[in-house]
Amino acid sequence: MSKTVQVSKQQLMKLYGLPEQNAASLMNMLSDAAAAKVKVGRGLFSKALDLATKTANVVQTSRELTGKIATRAPKNPDWDYKPKSGENHAVVKRDGYFYRTKFAGPGTHLIDDIKEGIAKHGSLDEMIKPEHYVTKMDLEGLVHDIRYMLAPLFPDPKKAVLAADERFVEVGKRLLKDPVEAVEPLNVQGSLGPILAKHLSDLAGTTDPLSFLDKNADGTLKKPTEEERKLGEEVLNKLSQKGYGISKDRPERPADKIYCSLGCGRLVKPSYQSKHQESKVCRQLRSIS
């Protein structure tokens, strides 16, 4: 069963502040029909991101042609990420410019991108500072990507993926009310919408929750190497301490404890974390979270 998302010319005019002629040109570019339709299901990400990219490019050109962009500061080079081959990252807007996110969106070269970020900024702690990312949603995308990478290590990978998507959706809904993110709602909606559609489709049984995980040649799930697992868990742990990837408000943690980096929700001492993650309690909490 499929659904459609319809975008009208009037919505584009209101959403982007375009004159009718430019909105009509945009509609013609997006679809031969009177509305642009994007099917929900397989291929959702590529279609939705193609739509977002075309929209961003045409809107930027339209505004420049109609004199809507005033003199402003140059683009922030730290935010101006150039996606690698296969990375279909979200298009977002900040300070009047359009950018590509570093992690939010499918096809991320996760480990390579993390290592490049550490090398660029000198340390992991510096790399994950929010000022290096155009939106908070981008760092949430990093958390989501790591949880996907670690999913094959869980007792039930499908539950791990569903839990990762559910957390991402809840966080996205919260960011829609964030005073900074809410200035440009599409910065959140562009990443939230596809994941929400995928999650609902997965829950309905029309798509496979594991369809976006990396596979081996024989079709089995590709597990991260020990090095990749450790790096992913380290990044996830540091981001979780800063409040990223957390779907609900949690009590302030004691100074001598951290949240389990695998996402079970338990507070543990750093020296005990490895042993805790091997415990039955941690495995059970992860399988139902």
C-alpha positions, 0 to 999 in steps of 0.5 A: 500500500502506498501513500503520496505527498502532494506539494501545491504551487500555493504551498511553495509560494507561502513556504519559500516566499516565491512569486507566482511565476517562480513557484510555477517554474519550480512546479514544472521542474518537479513534476509534469502534473499540477502537484509533485508526488513522492511515493512512500516506501522503497526509494523514498530517500532518493526521491525525497532528497532529489525533491529537496535538492531541486527545491533548494537549487531553484529557490536559491536561483529564484531569490537571487533573480528577484533580488530577495537575497540581501548583502550578507556574510559569506558561507561558513566554510566549516558547514559547507560539506561536499558529499562523497560519492553515494552520500545523499545528505539532506539540504538545509538552510542557514543564514540565507545559504543552502548547505549539505549536512555531514551525516543526516541522510543515507549513504554516509561513509560513516567511519571515514567521515568520523576519522576525517572529522577528527583529523580536521579538528584535532580530536574527537571532542572538538569534532563533535562540538555543535558549532561545526555543524549547520544544524543540531539534526546533523549531529542527531543523524550521526547518532542514528548512523552509529546505531544502525552500524551497531545494530547487527551486534544486537540480539535482534537487529530489527528491533535495534533499527526500529528503536533507532528510528523511533528515537530519531523521530522523537528527537526530531519532533522535539527539535521542531520546537527548538528556538534555533531549529524552528527558524527553518523547520525544513532543516528538521523536516527534511531528515525527519520526514523520510525516517518517519515514513520509513519507520511507519512502513517498517512497522506496517510490514511493507518494508524491511527494517534492515534494508538500509544496513550494509550487507555482505556478498552472501546477503548477511548483515555486515558487522562492524570490525572491532575498531569500528565498533569501539570508535562508534561506541566512543562517539555515541557515548560522548554525544549521549552525554551531551544529550544527543540521541535522547528521546525523552528528558532524563534525570541529571546523571551523577558525576561519576557515572555515564549512560550506557553507550549502547543505548540501554538507558542504564547509568554505569561507572566508566570502568564497569561499562564493558562488563555491563554491556555483556550482561543479560540486563543490558541485552534485554533492555536494548532488545525492547527499547 
